[in-house]
Amino acid sequence: MTNICERQPRQLEMIWPAHLLEAKLPVSVASGDALRVARSGDEPAFFRLMALAGFADWNMEVLKPWLMKILPDGWFVVIHEQSGELVATTMATHNPSDLHPFGGELGWVAAHPSHTGKGLGLAVCAAVTARFLRAGYRNIYLKTDDFRLPAIKTYLKLGFVPFLEVAADHPGRWQTVFEKLNWPAPSLGSTL
């Protein structure tokens, strides 16, 4: 019997390219929003935001293993100042793997649907990437799904590139993603 997970395609991956390891990333949010490091007490708002972003199963039990992996001052949130609502988030996690020895994973990016178009995803992703760079990470990566086109566009704008050494079907899947985004596709050789 085949495991359901074995039938689902592996997530696409992106990496931070070597030529940007010395980059200074501008990290800013629009007027009326504030970027800060997550703190104790943010968890209920984080769970609500994750549910709104399509990650409905988050609770303390799910969060606890990730808390062990997050770099100090590596979990960023954006707060809408007028309402006090948490409207964007992502985490810098130390998450090495065979493909990413001593890897830092940018993970769990979420933005409030009512606050799209403000560059909040770009702000939290830039903050996490800058955190990894300050910590000396040379292998920064993220995982995403083909259908998360707005998120992929954010990662591309920031500077991430497709990592093709994950699965044989990834070059074709990336080609489709670039076509759907109407984004100029780079030559899809090995790692870009």
Helices and strands as residue ranges (DSSP letters): H 4-7, E 12-15, G 18-20, E 33-37, H 43-52, H 60-67, E 70-80, E 85-94, E 104-111, G 113-115, H 120-134, E 140-144, H 149-158, E 161-163, H 170-181
